[in-house]
């Protein structure tokens, strides 16, 4: 199915509203409403629209940017398994320090 065909089909199925931000589109602004493939496969175009959602240009760009960032983060996170976990606990002796400062000042708290 060609891009124009599935876009026209999506406009018939769904309300002319961005599925993310909720903006409504009509007239000349309708061109700013795009078809987003939920599975990110532009060739997966079931006629019932189950893989589509209408997004405005801004939300569509954001959706793809988040997907790219997640893929990049996933590649970075694979190295984290090799790193040891942090073992430093900066507040472990906090009560001892607080109580020590009370004794030095001559006061006692309970």
C-alpha positions as CSV (number, residue, x, y, z in Angstrom):
1,X,0.0,0.0,0.0
2,X,1.4,3.4,-1.0
3,X,1.9,6.2,1.6
4,X,-0.9,8.3,0.2
5,X,-3.3,5.3,0.3
6,X,-2.6,4.3,3.9
7,X,-2.7,8.0,5.0
8,X,-6.1,8.5,3.3
9,X,-7.3,5.2,4.9
10,X,-6.1,6.4,8.3
11,X,-7.9,9.7,8.0
12,X,-11.1,7.8,7.3
13,X,-10.7,5.5,10.3
14,X,-9.4,7.8,13.0
15,X,-10.5,11.2,14.3
16,X,-8.3,14.0,12.9
17,X,-6.6,14.5,16.3
18,X,-3.0,13.9,17.3
19,X,-3.0,10.7,19.4
20,X,-0.2,12.2,21.7
21,X,-0.9,15.9,22.2
22,X,-4.6,15.9,21.3
23,X,-4.5,18.8,18.9
24,X,-7.3,18.8,16.3
25,X,-6.5,19.3,12.6
26,X,-8.7,20.5,9.7
27,X,-8.4,22.4,6.4
28,X,-4.8,23.4,5.4
29,X,-3.5,22.3,8.8
30,X,-4.5,18.7,8.1
31,X,-1.2,18.2,6.2
32,X,0.5,18.5,9.6
33,X,-1.1,15.2,10.7
34,X,1.0,12.2,9.9
35,X,0.6,8.4,10.1
36,X,2.9,6.8,12.6
37,X,3.5,3.1,12.4
38,X,3.4,1.8,16.0
39,X,5.8,-1.0,15.3
40,X,8.1,1.4,13.3
41,X,7.7,-0.8,10.2
42,X,6.4,1.5,7.4
43,X,5.6,-1.6,5.3
44,X,3.2,-3.1,7.9
45,X,-0.1,-1.5,6.7
46,X,-3.1,-3.6,7.8
47,X,-6.3,-2.1,6.3
48,X,-7.9,-2.0,9.7
49,X,-5.3,0.6,10.9
50,X,-4.2,-1.5,13.9
51,X,-0.5,-0.5,13.3
52,X,-1.2,3.2,12.8
53,X,-1.9,6.2,14.8
54,X,-2.2,9.8,13.7
55,X,0.4,12.1,15.1
56,X,1.2,15.8,14.4
57,X,4.6,16.5,12.9
58,X,6.1,17.5,16.3
59,X,4.9,14.4,18.2
60,X,5.9,12.2,15.2
61,X,9.4,13.6,15.3
62,X,9.5,13.2,19.1
63,X,8.3,9.6,18.9
64,X,11.1,8.7,16.4
65,X,13.7,10.6,18.4
66,X,12.7,8.7,21.5
67,X,13.0,5.4,19.7
68,X,16.5,6.3,18.3
69,X,17.6,7.4,21.8
70,X,16.3,4.2,23.4
71,X,18.2,2.1,20.8
72,X,21.3,4.1,21.5
73,X,20.9,3.8,25.3
74,X,20.3,0.0,24.9
75,X,23.7,-0.3,23.1
76,X,25.3,1.7,25.9
77,X,23.6,-0.2,28.7
78,X,25.0,-3.5,27.5
79,X,28.4,-2.5,28.9
80,X,27.0,-1.8,32.3
81,X,26.8,-5.4,33.2
82,X,30.6,-5.6,33.1
83,X,31.0,-2.7,35.6
84,X,30.8,-3.4,39.3
85,X,27.9,-1.8,41.2
86,X,28.7,1.2,43.4
87,X,29.4,0.2,47.0
88,X,29.9,3.6,48.6
89,X,27.1,4.7,50.9
90,X,27.6,8.4,51.6
91,X,25.0,8.6,54.4
92,X,25.9,5.4,56.2
93,X,27.4,7.2,59.2
94,X,25.1,10.3,59.1
95,X,23.5,9.6,62.5
96,X,26.8,9.1,64.1
97,X,28.0,12.4,62.7
98,X,24.8,14.2,63.8
99,X,25.0,12.8,67.3
100,X,28.6,13.6,67.5
101,X,28.0,17.3,66.6
102,X,25.3,17.4,69.3
103,X,27.7,16.1,72.0
104,X,30.3,18.6,70.9
105,X,27.8,21.5,71.2
106,X,26.8,20.4,74.6
107,X,23.2,19.6,73.7
108,X,21.4,16.3,73.5
109,X,18.5,15.5,71.3
110,X,16.1,12.7,71.7
